[in-house]
Amino acid sequence: MSNNDDNESMPVSVIGLGLMGQALATAFLRAGHPTTVWNRTAAKADDLVAAGAARAESVTEAVAASPLVVVCVSDYDAVAALLEPVAGRVVVNLTSGTSTQARETAARLGGAYLDGAIMALPQAIGTSDAVILYSGPQVVYDEYASVLGVLAGGVHLGEDHGLAALNDVATLGLMWSILNGFLHGAALLATAGVPATVFAATAKENAAMVADWLAGYAQQIDDGDFPALDSTIDTHLGAMRHLVEESDNVGVNGELPRFITALAERAVADGRGGSGYAALIEQFRAPAAVRA
């Protein structure tokens, strides 16, 4: 392990120089860390080398150059192809994937391994707007948190190596649900000549209102109790059917509202019609095969 007094000048190696990898290496360089870089396409390192980075001719050379090795490549298969079990090095894998892949990678590489998920665009790396989630041994995270902190604000989620990836995909699901709802709404309003820019202002206000409900819904989910404090699933179902009908009437794709309606109909069939909306968690908990 490192000495915290030496962390400000600790050498770091970055493996993988896509847009995100380049941003990570740049942040380390700007913070004064001797930085070694490697990428399968060597030319991607040229600008970093010009800025002061050392170019490794192989992954093995990159790993040997630094006590802390940060990996950000296309997927976990690429990680497996590049890295053998590493002794005497801390590996921080910021590659996107699943919790199962993260746990398997931790078991294969062994030693001091942290898995991470970057919750930011490359342009935000090195600023206060970026956050990186980490999971793995607390002692390893604590030892290297100050070095990793030059990349982004860090949040350690726990010892389970899969937690960062699991949080990442859960957040992605939320993002796509919001965006798809906006796109469907924009398509509806466009049939009446309403510009998407006009709808965006209303959508932002409503999204903020819905976000305020999340803490209360979360408590209901944790408690397993779903009082209808505002509206029942039965009432929501009626409105969902209006959305399906409206989509059909104006010639807009109705697959998204039909899926939402189907979930509510299942909840009603399960006796949850009088419950609050958060009771739909039961439909998401049930594997699809159960419903087949």
Stockholm file with secondary structure:
# STOCKHOLM 1.0

chainA/1-292         MSNNDDNESMPVSVIGLGLMGQALATAFLRAGHPTTVWNRTAAKADDLVAAGAARAESVTEAVAASPLVVVCVSDYDAVAALLEPVAGRVVVNLTSGTSTQARETAARLGGAYLDGAIMALPQAIGTSDAVILYSGPQVVYDEYASVLGVLAGGVHLGEDHGLAALNDVATLGLMWSILNGFLHGAALLATAGVPATVFAATAKENAAMVADWLAGYAQQIDDGDFPALDSTIDTHLGAMRHLVEESDNVGVNGELPRFITALAERAVADGRGGSGYAALIEQFRAPAAVRA
#=GR chainA/1-292 SS CCCGGGGGGCCEEEECCSHHHHHHHHHHHHTTCCEEEECSSGGGGHHHHHTTCEECSSHHHHHHHCSEEEECCSCHHHHHHHCCCCSSCEEEECCCCCHHHHHHHHHHHCSEEEEEEECSCGGGTTSTTCEEEEESCHHHHHHHHHHHTTTSEEEECCSCTTHHHHHHHHHHHHHHHHHHHHHHHHHHHHTTTCCHHHHHHHHHHHHHHHHTTHHHHHHHHHHTCCCCSSCBHHHHHHHHHHHHHHHHHHTCCCHHHHHHHHHHHHHHHTTCTTSBGGGGHHHHHSCHHHHC
#=GC SS_cons         CCCGGGGGGCCEEEECCSHHHHHHHHHHHHTTCCEEEECSSGGGGHHHHHTTCEECSSHHHHHHHCSEEEECCSCHHHHHHHCCCCSSCEEEECCCCCHHHHHHHHHHHCSEEEEEEECSCGGGTTSTTCEEEEESCHHHHHHHHHHHTTTSEEEECCSCTTHHHHHHHHHHHHHHHHHHHHHHHHHHHHTTTCCHHHHHHHHHHHHHHHHTTHHHHHHHHHHTCCCCSSCBHHHHHHHHHHHHHHHHHHTCCCHHHHHHHHHHHHHHHTTCTTSBGGGGHHHHHSCHHHHC
//
